[in-house]
Amino acid sequence: MSSTLNVLSNATPSVAHDPARGRLLGPKGWAGVAAALITVLVLVPVLNGVVPPGHALHLSDYAVALIGKIMCYAICALAMDLIWGYTGILSLGHGLFFALGGYAMGMYLMRQIGREGQYQSDLPDFMVFLDWKALPWHWTFSDSFVFQALMVLAAPGLLAYVFGYFAFRSRIKGVYFSIITQALTFAAMLLFFRNETGFGGNNGFTDFKRILGIPLQQTSTRLALFALTGVVLVGFFLMSRWIVQSKFGRVLQAIRDAESRVMFSGYDPVSYKLAIWTLSAAMCGVAGALYVPQVGIINPSEMSAAASIEMAIWAAVGGRGTLIGPIIGAFFVNGAKSWFTQVFPEYWLYFLGTLFILVTLVLPGGLVSLVGTVKARWFAPKASGKSAGSADSAPPERST
């Protein structure tokens, strides 16, 4: 038992010797959580629905939708951080899990259209266009919100569990694991592009009307979805914080740093990696389900290689292994992307590429390391000079 504790202590010294390990968050952390909840539950609804459009503080519907979309991306970045930053597993296929959650919710939203579609049929418009006569078998319970909400978790979670079970038991790791996750996502994208699979082909699902019988275009509906996304993001952050501070999380970090030593100490790395891998996939599924009704479309492009790689970029730019870093990275990268596409539509890719290079070279620890860098550069010299002066002015010790 002592040898096992030594392994965990040596593998993750920052966690094992953290005096605040027993606390979920400190006072500043809880203040940040409270500020985030007040922002999504009170401030944004007031700025959007109460402040008149002509006012300087008015928040437009576009801005609300954009922030809501970025919060969905932040959930994916947080999920990526759990498996990459804390477990050392780089996935390039999490876009698949995001899309599966989105398609599960999209199927329900398509059934909510009813006869208000272009062809005024009980079948979705794309099925009428393809001359389908009945719903395929996998659409049987798609009109049930409860069933589709369960599928949001079950579809990506089950696929991740089965895939991870065989991959981890085969001890596939490193770049080989990243490649096969990318291959799995690409294969799924090709499958969803086919019209006969019953998922809308190239166009996917769009033209949603209602959710739970409530029109999606109502201001109250959009704000409710926005607030729900913010609450889910905060909830996942707190859950992730609890995980990484628990014994389970310390074992994950030990696996990241020295998997062979953890295995020789009596732990089974496969079960730990499989658990966090499945949880991470389910988190992406929830993000996809929240994304679809706010953005209004889901198609196979969400499974593209670029979509999955971007999730890793958000975590790397923000600072992986910090939880808050990937969230900051998702907001920074996607906010910059949105601004550059409007101001410099022809050159925005070059600007983003420059940002990534600068962050990688100047801040290898991500944007969150900027705070530590500033403190070390501006405050450490003053503190060290003061302490040195105090030592010089102190009277010498008497020798006995």
C-alpha positions as CSV (number, residue, x, y, z in Angstrom):
1,M,0.0,0.0,0.0
2,S,2.8,2.4,0.9
3,S,4.5,1.7,-2.5
4,T,1.3,2.6,-4.3
5,L,1.0,5.9,-2.4
6,N,4.6,6.7,-3.3
7,V,3.9,6.1,-6.9
8,L,1.0,8.5,-6.9
9,S,2.9,11.0,-4.9
10,N,5.9,10.9,-7.2
11,A,3.8,10.9,-10.4
12,T,1.7,13.9,-9.4
13,P,3.6,16.0,-6.8
14,S,1.5,19.1,-7.4
15,V,-1.7,17.2,-6.5
16,A,-0.4,15.0,-3.7
17,H,1.1,17.9,-1.8
18,D,-1.7,20.4,-2.4
19,P,-2.9,21.6,1.1
20,A,-6.3,22.7,-0.4
21,R,-6.9,19.3,-1.9
22,G,-9.9,18.6,0.3
23,R,-11.7,21.7,-0.8
24,L,-13.7,21.7,-4.1
25,L,-13.0,25.5,-4.6
26,G,-11.5,28.3,-2.6
27,P,-13.2,31.6,-1.8
28,K,-12.1,33.1,-5.1
29,G,-13.2,30.0,-7.0
30,W,-16.7,30.1,-5.6
31,A,-16.9,33.8,-6.3
32,G,-16.1,33.1,-9.9
33,V,-18.8,30.4,-10.1
34,A,-21.3,32.8,-8.6
35,A,-20.3,35.5,-11.1
36,A,-20.7,33.1,-14.0
37,L,-24.1,32.1,-12.8
38,I,-25.3,35.6,-12.3
39,T,-24.0,36.5,-15.8
40,V,-25.9,33.7,-17.6
41,L,-29.0,33.8,-15.4
42,V,-29.5,37.5,-14.8
43,L,-27.1,39.8,-16.7
44,V,-27.4,38.5,-20.2
45,P,-31.2,38.2,-20.1
46,V,-31.5,41.7,-18.8
47,L,-29.1,43.1,-21.5
48,N,-30.9,41.3,-24.2
49,G,-34.6,41.4,-23.2
50,V,-34.9,44.6,-21.0
51,V,-32.3,47.0,-22.4
52,P,-33.7,48.6,-25.6
53,P,-32.0,47.7,-28.9
54,G,-30.7,51.2,-29.5
55,H,-28.9,51.4,-26.1
56,A,-25.1,50.9,-25.9
57,L,-25.5,48.1,-23.4
58,H,-28.0,46.1,-25.4
59,L,-26.9,42.6,-26.2
60,S,-28.2,41.5,-29.6
61,D,-29.8,38.1,-30.4
62,Y,-26.8,37.3,-32.5
63,A,-24.5,37.9,-29.6
64,V,-26.6,35.7,-27.3
65,A,-26.6,32.9,-29.8
66,L,-22.9,33.2,-30.3
67,I,-22.1,33.1,-26.6
68,G,-24.4,30.1,-26.2
69,K,-22.6,28.3,-29.1
70,I,-19.2,29.0,-27.6
71,M,-20.4,27.7,-24.2
72,C,-21.3,24.4,-25.9
73,Y,-17.8,24.4,-27.3
74,A,-16.4,25.1,-23.9
75,I,-18.1,21.9,-22.6
76,C,-16.3,20.0,-25.3
77,A,-13.0,21.7,-24.4
78,L,-13.5,20.7,-20.8
79,A,-14.2,17.1,-21.8
80,M,-11.0,17.1,-23.9
81,D,-9.1,18.4,-20.9
82,L,-10.2,15.5,-18.7
83,I,-8.8,12.9,-21.1
84,W,-5.9,14.8,-22.5
85,G,-4.8,17.2,-19.8
86,Y,-5.4,14.9,-16.9
87,T,-5.1,11.4,-18.4
88,G,-2.7,11.9,-21.3
89,I,-5.0,10.5,-24.0
90,L,-5.1,12.8,-27.1
91,S,-8.4,12.2,-28.9
92,L,-8.9,13.5,-32.4
93,G,-12.4,12.1,-32.7
94,H,-14.5,13.9,-30.1
95,G,-16.3,15.7,-32.9
96,L,-18.1,12.4,-33.5
97,F,-19.5,12.3,-29.9
98,F,-20.5,16.0,-30.2
99,A,-22.4,15.3,-33.4
100,L,-24.1,12.1,-32.1
101,G,-25.6,14.2,-29.2
102,G,-26.6,16.8,-31.7
103,Y,-28.3,14.3,-34.1
104,A,-30.1,12.7,-31.2
105,M,-31.7,16.1,-30.3
106,G,-32.1,17.0,-33.9
107,M,-34.2,13.9,-34.5
108,Y,-36.7,15.0,-31.8
109,L,-36.7,18.6,-33.2
110,M,-37.5,17.3,-36.7
111,R,-40.4,15.3,-35.4
112,Q,-41.7,18.5,-33.6
113,I,-42.0,20.2,-37.0
114,G,-45.1,18.0,-37.7
115,R,-47.0,19.1,-40.8
116,E,-45.5,22.6,-40.8
117,G,-42.7,21.5,-43.1
118,Q,-42.5,22.3,-46.8
119,Y,-44.3,19.1,-47.9
120,Q,-46.9,19.2,-45.0
121,S,-46.3,15.6,-44.1
122,D,-45.8,13.7,-40.9
123,L,-42.4,12.6,-42.2
124,P,-39.5,15.0,-42.2
125,D,-39.1,16.9,-45.4
126,F,-35.9,15.1,-46.5
127,M,-37.7,11.8,-46.2
128,V,-40.6,13.0,-48.4
129,F,-38.1,14.4,-50.9
130,L,-36.3,10.9,-51.0
131,D,-39.8,9.3,-51.5
132,W,-39.7,7.4,-48.2
133,K,-43.1,6.0,-47.2
134,A,-42.5,5.4,-43.4
135,L,-40.0,6.3,-40.7
136,P,-37.0,4.0,-40.4
137,W,-36.7,1.8,-37.4
138,H,-34.2,4.0,-35.6
139,W,-36.7,6.8,-35.7
140,T,-39.4,4.9,-33.8
141,F,-39.3,6.8,-30.5
142,S,-37.8,10.0,-31.9
143,D,-41.0,11.9,-31.0
144,S,-40.3,11.3,-27.2
145,F,-38.2,14.0,-25.6
146,V,-37.3,11.8,-22.7
147,F,-36.1,9.0,-25.0
148,Q,-34.1,11.3,-27.2
149,A,-32.6,12.9,-24.1
150,L,-31.4,9.5,-22.9
151,M,-30.0,8.9,-26.4
152,V,-28.0,12.1,-26.1
153,L,-26.0,10.3,-23.4
154,A,-26.4,6.7,-24.5
155,A,-25.3,7.1,-28.2
156,P,-21.9,8.7,-27.7
157,G,-21.4,7.0,-24.3
158,L,-22.0,3.5,-25.6
159,L,-19.9,4.0,-28.7
160,A,-17.1,5.4,-26.7
161,Y,-17.3,2.5,-24.2
162,V,-17.2,-0.2,-26.9
163,F,-14.4,1.6,-28.8
164,G,-12.4,2.3,-25.7
165,Y,-12.8,-1.2,-24.3
166,F,-11.0,-2.8,-27.3
167,A,-8.5,0.1,-27.8
168,F,-7.4,0.3,-24.2
169,R,-7.3,-3.5,-23.7
170,S,-5.1,-3.7,-26.7
171,R,-2.8,-1.1,-25.1
172,I,-3.1,1.3,-28.0
173,K,-1.8,4.7,-27.0
174,G,-0.1,7.8,-28.1
175,V,-0.2,8.8,-31.7
176,Y,-1.7,5.5,-32.8
177,F,-4.7,6.1,-30.6
178,S,-5.2,9.6,-32.0
179,I,-5.1,8.2,-35.5
180,I,-7.7,5.5,-35.0
181,T,-10.0,8.0,-33.3
182,Q,-9.7,10.3,-36.3
183,A,-10.3,7.3,-38.6
184,L,-13.5,6.4,-36.6
185,T,-14.8,9.9,-36.9
186,F,-14.1,10.1,-40.6
187,A,-15.8,6.8,-41.2
188,A,-18.9,8.0,-39.3
189,M,-18.9,11.2,-41.3
190,L,-19.0,9.2,-44.6
191,L,-21.8,7.1,-43.2
192,F,-23.9,10.1,-42.2
193,F,-23.4,11.7,-45.6
194,R,-25.3,8.8,-47.2
195,N,-29.0,9.5,-47.8
196,E,-30.1,5.9,-47.1
197,T,-29.0,6.1,-43.4
198,G,-31.9,8.4,-42.6
199,F,-30.0,11.3,-41.1
200,G,-30.6,13.9,-43.8
201,G,-27.5,13.2,-45.9
202,N,-25.3,16.2,-46.7
203,N,-27.8,18.8,-45.4
204,G,-28.5,17.1,-42.1
205,F,-31.3,18.5,-40.0
206,T,-32.5,22.1,-40.0
207,D,-35.6,24.3,-40.1
208,F,-36.6,23.5,-36.5
209,K,-39.8,25.0,-35.2
210,R,-40.4,24.0,-31.6
211,I,-39.0,22.2,-28.5
212,L,-41.4,20.7,-26.0
213,G,-44.2,22.4,-27.9
214,I,-42.6,25.9,-27.4
215,P,-41.5,27.9,-30.4
216,L,-37.8,28.1,-30.7
217,Q,-37.9,31.7,-32.1
218,Q,-39.4,33.1,-28.9
219,T,-37.0,35.3,-26.9
220,S,-37.9,33.5,-23.7
221,T,-37.0,30.1,-25.3
222,R,-33.7,31.3,-26.6
223,L,-32.7,32.8,-23.3
224,A,-33.8,29.7,-21.5
225,L,-31.6,27.5,-23.7
226,F,-28.8,30.0,-23.2
227,A,-29.2,29.9,-19.4
228,L,-29.4,26.1,-19.4
229,T,-26.2,25.9,-21.4
230,G,-24.4,28.1,-18.9
231,V,-25.7,26.2,-15.9
232,V,-24.6,22.9,-17.5
233,L,-21.2,24.3,-18.2
234,V,-20.7,25.4,-14.6
235,G,-22.1,22.0,-13.4
236,F,-19.6,20.1,-15.6
237,F,-16.8,22.3,-14.3
238,L,-17.6,21.6,-10.7
239,M,-18.0,17.9,-11.5
240,S,-14.6,17.8,-13.2
241,R,-13.0,19.7,-10.4
242,W,-14.4,17.1,-7.9
243,I,-13.1,14.3,-10.1
244,V,-9.5,15.5,-10.5
245,Q,-9.3,16.2,-6.8
246,S,-10.5,12.7,-5.8
247,K,-8.5,9.5,-5.6
248,F,-9.8,8.6,-9.0
249,G,-8.5,11.8,-10.5
250,R,-5.1,11.3,-8.8
251,V,-4.8,7.9,-10.3
252,L,-5.7,9.4,-13.7
253,Q,-2.8,11.9,-13.4
254,A,-0.5,9.1,-12.3
255,I,-1.5,7.1,-15.4
256,R,-0.7,10.2,-17.5
257,D,2.8,10.5,-16.0
258,A,3.8,6.9,-15.3
259,E,1.2,4.3,-16.5
260,S,3.5,1.4,-16.1
261,R,4.3,2.2,-12.5
262,V,0.6,2.6,-11.7
263,M,-0.1,-0.8,-13.3
264,F,2.8,-2.5,-11.3
265,S,1.4,-1.0,-8.1
266,G,-1.8,-3.0,-8.5
267,Y,-4.1,-0.6,-10.3
268,D,-5.9,-1.4,-13.6
269,P,-5.3,1.5,-16.0
270,V,-7.8,0.1,-18.5
271,S,-10.8,0.6,-16.2
272,Y,-9.8,4.1,-15.2
273,K,-9.1,5.2,-18.8
274,L,-12.3,3.6,-20.0
275,A,-14.4,5.4,-17.3
276,I,-13.1,8.9,-18.0
277,W,-13.1,8.3,-21.8
278,T,-16.8,7.3,-21.7
279,L,-17.7,10.3,-19.4
280,S,-15.8,12.7,-21.7
281,A,-17.8,11.4,-24.7
282,A,-21.1,11.8,-22.9
283,M,-20.2,15.4,-22.0
284,C,-19.6,16.1,-25.7
285,G,-23.0,14.5,-26.5
286,V,-24.7,16.9,-24.0
287,A,-22.9,19.8,-25.6
288,G,-24.1,18.8,-29.0
289,A,-27.7,18.5,-27.8
290,L,-27.5,22.0,-26.4
291,Y,-25.8,23.3,-29.6
292,V,-28.5,22.2,-32.1
293,P,-31.6,24.1,-30.9
294,Q,-29.5,27.3,-30.5
295,V,-27.7,27.2,-33.8
296,G,-30.6,25.6,-35.7
297,I,-28.7,23.0,-37.8
298,I,-26.7,19.8,-37.5
299,N,-25.0,18.1,-40.4
300,P,-22.0,15.7,-40.9
301,S,-19.6,18.5,-41.1
302,E,-19.5,18.5,-37.3
303,M,-17.7,15.1,-37.7
304,S,-15.0,16.5,-39.9
305,A,-11.3,16.3,-39.0
306,A,-11.0,20.0,-38.4
307,A,-13.9,20.0,-35.9
308,S,-12.2,17.4,-33.7
309,I,-8.7,19.0,-34.0
310,E,-10.2,22.4,-33.0
311,M,-11.2,20.9,-29.7
312,A,-7.7,20.0,-28.9
313,I,-6.6,23.5,-30.0
314,W,-9.0,25.1,-27.5
315,A,-7.5,23.0,-24.7
316,A,-3.9,23.7,-25.7
317,V,-4.4,27.4,-26.2
318,G,-6.2,27.8,-22.9
319,G,-3.9,25.6,-20.9
320,R,-4.6,21.9,-20.6
321,G,-4.5,20.2,-17.2
322,T,-6.2,23.3,-15.6
323,L,-9.9,22.9,-16.2
324,I,-10.5,26.6,-16.5
325,G,-7.9,26.9,-19.2
326,P,-9.8,25.0,-21.9
327,I,-12.9,27.0,-21.2
328,I,-10.9,30.2,-21.6
329,G,-9.3,28.8,-24.8
330,A,-12.7,28.0,-26.3
331,F,-13.9,31.5,-25.7
332,F,-10.7,33.1,-26.9
333,V,-10.3,31.1,-30.1
334,N,-14.0,31.1,-31.2
335,G,-14.4,34.8,-30.2
336,A,-11.3,35.7,-32.3
337,K,-12.6,33.5,-35.1
338,S,-16.0,35.3,-35.1
339,W,-14.4,38.7,-35.0
340,F,-11.8,38.0,-37.7
341,T,-14.4,36.5,-40.1
342,Q,-16.3,39.8,-39.9
343,V,-13.5,42.3,-40.0
344,F,-11.0,40.4,-42.2
345,P,-13.1,37.8,-44.1
346,E,-10.3,37.0,-46.6
347,Y,-7.4,36.8,-44.1
348,W,-8.9,35.5,-40.9
349,L,-7.3,32.1,-41.2
350,Y,-3.8,33.8,-41.3
351,F,-4.7,35.8,-38.2
352,L,-5.8,32.7,-36.3
353,G,-2.8,30.8,-37.4
354,T,-0.6,33.6,-36.1
355,L,-2.4,33.6,-32.8
356,F,-1.9,29.9,-32.3
357,I,1.9,30.2,-33.1
358,L,2.3,33.1,-30.7
359,V,0.5,31.3,-27.9
360,T,2.5,28.2,-28.5
361,L,5.9,30.0,-28.6
362,V,5.3,32.6,-25.9
363,L,2.9,30.8,-23.6
364,P,3.5,27.0,-23.8
365,G,1.4,26.6,-20.7
366,G,-1.6,28.2,-22.4
367,L,-3.3,31.5,-21.6
368,V,-3.8,30.6,-18.0
369,S,-0.1,30.6,-17.5
370,L,-0.1,34.3,-18.5
371,V,-1.2,35.2,-14.9
372,G,1.7,33.3,-13.4
373,T,4.1,34.9,-15.9
374,V,3.0,38.4,-15.1
375,K,3.3,37.7,-11.3
376,A,6.8,36.2,-11.7
377,R,8.0,39.1,-13.9
378,W,6.5,42.1,-12.0
379,F,6.1,41.0,-8.4
380,A,8.7,38.3,-7.7
381,P,11.7,40.7,-8.1
382,K,10.2,43.2,-5.7
383,A,9.4,40.5,-3.2
384,S,12.9,39.0,-3.4
385,G,14.5,42.4,-3.2
386,K,12.5,43.3,-0.1
387,S,13.3,40.0,1.6
388,A,17.0,40.4,0.7
389,G,17.1,43.8,2.3
390,S,15.4,42.6,5.4
391,A,18.0,39.8,5.7
392,D,20.8,42.3,5.4
393,S,19.5,44.6,8.0
394,A,18.8,41.9,10.5
395,P,21.3,41.6,13.3
396,P,23.7,38.7,13.1
397,E,23.0,35.7,15.2
398,R,25.2,35.3,18.3
399,S,27.5,32.5,18.5
400,T,27.6,30.4,21.6
